[in-house]
Amino acid sequence: MAGAMGHRLAELIAEHEVPGAALAYLHRGEVHEFAAGTLNKDTGVEATPDSLFQIGSVTKVWTATLLMRQIERGRLTLDTPVAEVLPEFRVADPEVSKTVTIRHLLSHTSGIDGDLFLDTGRGDDCVEKYVAACADLAQIHPLGATQSYCNSGFTVAGRILEKLEGKRWDDVLREQIVEPLGLTHTWTLPEDVLRFRAAMGHVDGGATAPVWGLMRSAGPAGLICARPADVVAFARAHLEGGLLDDPRAMWEPQVDIPNPYALGRQWGIGWILDEWDGHQVISHGGNTIGQHAMLWAVPDTGTIVCVTANGGHSGAFTHAVATELFAELDGLSVPRRLGPPETPVQVDVDGYVGVYERAGSRSTLTVRDGELWILSEATGALAALQPPMEMKLVPVDEVTFVCRREGDPDWLSAVFYRLEDGSPYIHLGARATPKIS
């Protein structure tokens, strides 16, 4: 398999219109590395196994690991209120400001509106300034009531680390993970990344992205750049030891994901949890501006896979790589993406019509000729980088729908549900969005 994978990777990037990709996997104690394509269509620089890609939100597992180290040292617990470490911390709801805990942040159950992308400058105080700006963030759901992906919560988590250690998040990361594991190709700041081959993102139509990366304030939530082999080494330390006394504590389910068809069935501490053919799988993905990464680990077999890509149909691409690799290496079947049912399902969709909104996103649902349509619009800092997207929602059952952009092979799943208090929500893209009108 290892010998053929380099050729197969080149075939898969061509099939999925991905400019360039890199792959590393650990199997039976050996690490294998591959790359194909280009890092930047404008320059034609070749992708190599040691090229740095933006791993985006895979960074969250690193930040969660750093906080678990603090917990193991007895400096706090998962149920320590954030305000106990950050007395200055505020969100719009005063009760949440006092009671939200580390566990809520690391399991995406805080309900804090999570997609505040705010450039607070390049200074070493950027994370501190970001946390101060969270004072106006509303709740999209009551504390602990459901799961909704929360970038802002992880930047707050990064600030907790800074306060405990008296250092920048970037330095805590280097001193407690990067250097102990000997990771030579893992960096957070562009002035360090540019010393290596670095991938450039590509957006719709294959053009290079208008900007290279996210603002520095997003650091603890998604700013690591790394070669896949370094990411595999990080995950290996979770399976075999080297970072935590009890890494399995991060694999304990904290909350069921309302839409289990997108990423996995449950969220642990940092990790996404799923089960393939009876084997537990821990994973996380990441998306930045035109770049995408996926990390999977199977504790039972010890197999770890990290794939990075810099554009094209990257989600379908990484899923295809995983499907082939895990079948060959471990005989495991990666769940297929949920798609339309073979026999069309008739659903009364009128009750889903309306506007669903949270920070950074507005979705307007309408009915045309008996079919449900969704218009998704980015708002705030990233609006200029993400054009509006309209898709037809195809019913799978009464509450589950799938949709995809024209020309995209990857189906997205959406689940409509209600909280215990009856409030209506749509769960799409790992996020719970309330119906506001």
MARTOR-635915 format. One record per residue (C-alpha): y, z, x; residue in one letter. Coordinates in steps of 0.05 Angstrom, whole numbers, plus 32768, in hexadecimal, padded with zeros to 4 digits. Layout:
BEGIN
YZXa...
***
This chain:
BEGIN
800080008000m803180138037a802A7FD08059g80387FA98019a80707FD47FFFm80A77FB58028g80977F70800Ch80907F8C7FC6r80D37FB07FCAl80F57F6E7FDBa80D37F4E7F9Ee80E97F867F70l81327F857F86i81347F3B7F79a81147F437F35e81477F797F21h81847F597F42e818D7F957F70v81B67F837FAFp81937FB57FDBg81647FF07FDAa814180238005a8101804A7FF8l80DD80848018a809F80A78000y807280E08018l802880D8800Ch7FF08100802Cr8020811D805Fg803C80DA8077e808280BF8069v808A8075805Eh80CE8052805Ee80E5800D8046f81257FE78036a81387FA3801Ca81757F7B800Bg81BE7F87801Et81EA7FC4801El82287F9C800Cn822A7F567FEFk826F7F4B800Dd82587F598054t820F7F488051g81FB7F858079v81B07F8F8075e81927FCC8052a81677FF58081t813C80338076p8170805F8098d81AA8044806Es81D180788047l81D480707FFCf81FA809B7FCAq81C580C67FA9i81F680DE7F74g81DB81157F47s819D81207F70v81D0814B7F95t81CB817D7F5Bk818681927F72v81A281A27FB7w81DA81CC7F98t81A881F07F6Ba817C81FE7FA8t81B7821D7FCDl81C5824B7F92l817B825E7F8Em817F82727FD7r81B882A17FC4q818D82BD7F8Bi815282C87FBAe818182EE7FE9r8194831C7FAFg81DD83077FACr81D882F37F62l81A582E17F2Dt819C82A67EFFl81BB82D07EC7d81F882E57EEFt823682D17EC8p8260829D7EEDv829D82C97EE3a827D83007F0Ce828282D47F4Av82BE82AB7F34l82EC82DB7F0Dp831F82A37F08e82EE82747EE4f8304825D7E9Fr82F182297E6Cv8311821F7E28a82E282507E04d82F382977E1Dp82AE82B27E0Ae828B827C7E32v82BA82897E6Cs829F82D07E6Ek825682C57E5Ft823F82827E7Bv820B828E7EB2t81EF826D7EF0i81B1825B7EC7r81DC82377E93h81FD820E7ECAl81BD81FA7EEEl819781E87EAFs81CF81C17E8Ch81D181F17E51t8218820C7E58s823581DD7E24g827381D47E4Fi828C818C7E49d826D81707E88g828D812E7E9Ad82D081437EB5l82DA81147EF0f831A812C7F10l8335811B7F54d8351815B7F70t835F813E7FB5g833B81397FF7r834B8180800Eg831981B7801Ad833281D87FDBd831F819E7FAEc82E481C37F8Dv830F82017F82e834481D67F62k831181B37F36y82F781F67F1Cv833E820A7F0Aa834481C97EE3a830781DC7EB9c8332820D7E91a833D81D97E5Bd82F581C27E54l82DA81CB7E0Ea829481DA7DF7q826C819E7DDFi823781CF7DC6h8231821B7DC2p821A823E7E01l81CF82357E0Bg81C582107DC9a81AA81CF7DE7t81A981A67E27q81E181777E3Bs81EC815B7E81y822681807EA1c824581667EE1n827E81987EDEs824D81D27EDDg823181BD7F20f827681B97F40t828181FF7F26v823D82127F46a825681F47F87g829482207F83r8268825D7F7Ai8246824C7FBCl828A82437FDEe82A082887FC5k826082AA7FDBl825E828A801Fe82A98283802Dg829E823A8041k82A481F48024r826A81DD7FFAw825F81A5802Cd825681D88065d82278205803Dv81FD81C7802Fl81FA81B48079r81EC81FA8092e81B7820E805Fq819281CD8050i81A68191807Av81A281B080C0e816681DE80B5p813E81A2809Bl8157817580D4g8175814280A5l819C811280D2t81B080E1809Ch81CC810E8065t82188114805Dw824C81208028t828F81078041l82A080BD804Bp82BA80C88092e827480DF80A4d824F80AB807Bv82748071809Bl8254808180DEr8213806580C1f81FD80298099r821680398054a820980188011a82407FFD7FE6m82377FFF7F9Ag82357FC07F71h82497FBE7F28v82417F8E7EEDd823B7F467F04g82277F5B7F4Ag826D7F667F65a827A7F9D7F96t82947FDC7F74a82E07FE57F73p82DA80287F97v82A580427FC7w829780867FABg82AA80BF7F7Dl82E280F17F89m82D3812A7FB8r82D7815F7F81s829581447F66a8273815A7FA7g824281907F8Ep823081647F52a822581227F75g824281117FB8l820881117FE9i81FA80D1800Fc81B680CD8030a817D80A18046r814080A78018p811680C8804Fa814781028053d8143810B8008v80F7810B800Cv80FA81408043a8126816B8016f80F481657FDCa80BA8172800Cr80D981B5801Da80D581C57FD3h808B81B57FD1l807581D18014e80A982068023g80E4820A8052g812082178025l810B824B7FF1l80D982847FEDd80C4826C7FA8d80DA82247F99p80AD82247F5Br80E182507F39a810C82117F34m80D381ED7F0Fw80D0821F7ED6e80E681FE7E94p812982177E7Cq813781E97E41v811781AF7E1Cd813D816F7E21i814E81567DDBp8142810E7DF1n810281127E1Ap80FD80C67E23y813380BD7E57a812880EA7E92l80F3811D7E82g80DD81527E50r810081907E6Bq813481A97E9Cw812481DE7ECFg815481FB7F01i817481BB7F1Dg813481937F15w812081667EDAi80D881777EC5l80A481487EA8d8059813E7EA6e803380FF7EB8w7FE880FC7EA9d7FE581487EAAg800B814F7EECh804E81727EEFq808681467F0Av80C9815E7F22i8101812C7F2As814B811C7F29h817480DD7F27g81BB80CB7F3Bg81EE80967F2An8231808B7F4Bt825E804E7F49i822C80157F4Fg81F6803F7F72q81B780607F59h8182808E7F75a814180AD7F5Cm811780E57F78l80D280F97F5Ew80A0812C7F78a805A813D7F5Fv804A81847F77p7FFF817D7F68d7FF681417F97t8030814D7FC7g804A81067FBCt809680FC7FBEi80BC80BC7FB2v810680AD7FBBc812480697FAAv816D80557FB1t819180167F99a81D77FFB7F9An81DE7FD37F5Ag81BB7FA47F2Bg818A7FBD7EF7h817F7FFA7F22s816080287EEEg812B7FF57EDCa81217FE87F26f811480307F3Bt80E680397EFFh80BE7FFC7F14a80B880167F5Bv80A0805A7F42a806F803A7F11t804D80127F48e804F80477F7El803580827F57f7FFD80587F38a7FE780427F7Ee7FF180847FA2l7FDB80B87F6Fd7FBD80917F36g7FF580AA7F08l801380847ECFs805E80897ECDv8073808B7E83p808E80487E6Br80D680447E53r80DB804E7E08l80E8800B7DE7g80EA7FEE7DA0p80AB7FFA7D77p807C7FBF7D6De80867FC57D22t80D07FCC7D0Ep80E180107CEFv810F80167CB3q813F80507CB8v817A80657C8Ed81AF80647CC4v81EE80727C9Ad81EC80BC7CABg81F580AD7CF5y823680877CEDv827280A87D0Dg829580B97D4Dv827180E37D82y829D80FC7DBBe829F81287DF9r82C781287E39a82C280E47E5Ag829F80C07E21s82A980A97DDAr827380887DB0s828280677D6Et824680587D41l824B80247D0At821C7FFE7CDCv821A7FB27CD8r81EA7F8F7CAAd81C17FCE7CA6g81BC7FD77CF1e81DA800F7D1Bl82087FFD7D54w822780297D8Ai8268801C7DAFl826B80487DEDs82AE80507E10e82BC80767E4Fa82FB80A17E4Dt832180C67E82g831E80B97ECDa82E380887ECCl82FA805E7E91a831580267EBEa82D280217EE2l82A6801E7EA4q82B67FE97E70p82A57FF77E26p825D7FE97E14m82427FD67DD0e81F87FD77DBFm81CB7FD37D83k81A280127D76l815A7FFF7D64v813480367D3Fp80F380517D5Av80EE80877D26d811D80AD7CF8e814480CD7D31v813280A57D6Ft815380637D81f815580347DBDv818B80067DD6c819D7FDA7E11r81D57FB07E2Br81CE7F657E27e81A87F4C7E64g81907F917E78d81447F9B7E7Bp814A7FE77E74d814980077E2Fw817180477E24l815A807A7DF2s818480A37DC2a816F80DD7D96v819680F87D5Bf818D81427D4Dy81AE81807D33r81BA81C47D51l81A282037D2De81E682077D0Bd81DD81C17CF0g8210819E7D1Es81FD81547D28p81F481387D6Fy81DD80FA7D93i81B781047DD4h81C080C77E01l81C380C27E4Dg81AC810A7E54a81EA81227E2Fr81F381427DEBa823081267DC8t824981467D87p825D811E7D4Bk82A7812B7D40i82B680FE7D05s
***
